Amino acid sequence: MDFFDIVGWVGMILVLLAYILLSTNKLKNGVTYQIMNLLAAVLMAIGLYPKNAWFSFVLQVVWGIVAIIAILKMQKKPQKTSSHKKK
């Protein structure tokens, strides 16, 4: 097992962990989940690149782009405040 295999395995474990946590309600579909997806996609893409597994590599690139878009949209949402103004 070489460096790229190890990186790919870590990415695969991370994406499965994110999905398991989301599916068991231990994690919300928020920034943490999307960062886990982004990091997993990057790691798997690094692992796939030298293997010339282009269909899987492209899938990871798209997966990462979707995660980036989701993170950016979450950052633009106005934050709910706990203070209420009286009228």
C-alpha beads as a LAMMPS data file, in Angstrom:
LAMMPS data file: protein, C-alpha beads

87 atoms
86 bonds

1 atom types
1 bond types

-500.0 500.0 xlo xhi
-500.0 500.0 ylo yhi
-500.0 500.0 zlo zhi

Masses

1 110.0

Atoms # bond

1 1 1 0.000 0.000 0.000
2 1 1 1.492 3.322 -1.075
3 1 1 0.881 6.920 0.029
4 1 1 -1.964 7.441 -2.456
5 1 1 -3.760 4.296 -1.287
6 1 1 -3.584 5.434 2.333
7 1 1 -4.859 8.927 1.461
8 1 1 -7.715 7.412 -0.561
9 1 1 -8.682 5.051 2.270
10 1 1 -8.710 7.920 4.773
11 1 1 -10.991 9.877 2.425
12 1 1 -13.302 6.907 2.009
13 1 1 -13.524 6.397 5.776
14 1 1 -14.246 10.107 6.254
15 1 1 -17.109 10.189 3.729
16 1 1 -18.641 7.076 5.280
17 1 1 -18.273 8.542 8.771
18 1 1 -19.971 11.775 7.658
19 1 1 -22.841 9.837 6.082
20 1 1 -23.274 7.545 9.097
21 1 1 -23.295 10.524 11.489
22 1 1 -25.840 12.340 9.311
23 1 1 -28.051 9.261 8.914
24 1 1 -28.085 8.560 12.643
25 1 1 -28.857 12.200 13.524
26 1 1 -25.527 12.623 15.298
27 1 1 -24.616 15.388 12.844
28 1 1 -26.762 17.951 11.045
29 1 1 -26.430 18.848 7.387
30 1 1 -24.368 21.882 8.236
31 1 1 -20.914 23.281 7.695
32 1 1 -19.195 20.452 9.618
33 1 1 -20.866 17.804 7.460
34 1 1 -19.997 19.653 4.267
35 1 1 -16.375 20.177 5.342
36 1 1 -16.130 16.447 6.030
37 1 1 -17.484 15.782 2.524
38 1 1 -15.097 18.295 0.973
39 1 1 -12.060 16.886 2.752
40 1 1 -13.102 13.330 1.903
41 1 1 -13.519 14.252 -1.774
42 1 1 -10.088 15.911 -1.884
43 1 1 -8.399 12.940 -0.211
44 1 1 -10.098 10.416 -2.474
45 1 1 -9.278 12.483 -5.567
46 1 1 -5.618 12.543 -4.514
47 1 1 -5.729 8.782 -4.059
48 1 1 -7.412 8.227 -7.422
49 1 1 -5.350 10.576 -9.584
50 1 1 -2.264 8.375 -10.037
51 1 1 -4.490 5.335 -10.665
52 1 1 -6.003 6.931 -13.788
53 1 1 -9.478 6.141 -12.444
54 1 1 -10.910 9.193 -14.180
55 1 1 -14.624 8.509 -13.710
56 1 1 -14.126 8.214 -9.950
57 1 1 -11.725 11.161 -9.915
58 1 1 -14.287 13.388 -11.685
59 1 1 -16.986 12.215 -9.261
60 1 1 -14.830 13.369 -6.340
61 1 1 -14.119 16.732 -7.986
62 1 1 -17.854 17.308 -8.498
63 1 1 -18.573 16.090 -4.933
64 1 1 -16.065 18.628 -3.640
65 1 1 -17.541 21.446 -5.725
66 1 1 -21.025 20.661 -4.394
67 1 1 -19.659 20.756 -0.835
68 1 1 -17.980 24.129 -1.480
69 1 1 -21.213 25.578 -2.902
70 1 1 -23.181 24.269 0.104
71 1 1 -20.654 25.780 2.540
72 1 1 -20.781 29.143 0.777
73 1 1 -24.581 29.175 0.823
74 1 1 -24.593 28.301 4.526
75 1 1 -22.196 31.152 5.236
76 1 1 -24.493 33.633 3.447
77 1 1 -27.597 32.669 5.461
78 1 1 -28.449 35.241 8.128
79 1 1 -27.803 33.898 11.610
80 1 1 -30.793 33.635 13.947
81 1 1 -30.394 35.766 17.034
82 1 1 -31.820 34.996 20.443
83 1 1 -32.573 38.626 21.260
84 1 1 -36.012 39.886 20.334
85 1 1 -36.757 43.530 19.719
86 1 1 -39.967 44.946 21.167
87 1 1 -42.190 46.958 18.878

Bonds

1 1 1 2
2 1 2 3
3 1 3 4
4 1 4 5
5 1 5 6
6 1 6 7
7 1 7 8
8 1 8 9
9 1 9 10
10 1 10 11
11 1 11 12
12 1 12 13
13 1 13 14
14 1 14 15
15 1 15 16
16 1 16 17
17 1 17 18
18 1 18 19
19 1 19 20
20 1 20 21
21 1 21 22
22 1 22 23
23 1 23 24
24 1 24 25
25 1 25 26
26 1 26 27
27 1 27 28
28 1 28 29
29 1 29 30
30 1 30 31
31 1 31 32
32 1 32 33
33 1 33 34
34 1 34 35
35 1 35 36
36 1 36 37
37 1 37 38
38 1 38 39
39 1 39 40
40 1 40 41
41 1 41 42
42 1 42 43
43 1 43 44
44 1 44 45
45 1 45 46
46 1 46 47
47 1 47 48
48 1 48 49
49 1 49 50
50 1 50 51
51 1 51 52
52 1 52 53
53 1 53 54
54 1 54 55
55 1 55 56
56 1 56 57
57 1 57 58
58 1 58 59
59 1 59 60
60 1 60 61
61 1 61 62
62 1 62 63
63 1 63 64
64 1 64 65
65 1 65 66
66 1 66 67
67 1 67 68
68 1 68 69
69 1 69 70
70 1 70 71
71 1 71 72
72 1 72 73
73 1 73 74
74 1 74 75
75 1 75 76
76 1 76 77
77 1 77 78
78 1 78 79
79 1 79 80
80 1 80 81
81 1 81 82
82 1 82 83
83 1 83 84
84 1 84 85
85 1 85 86
86 1 86 87
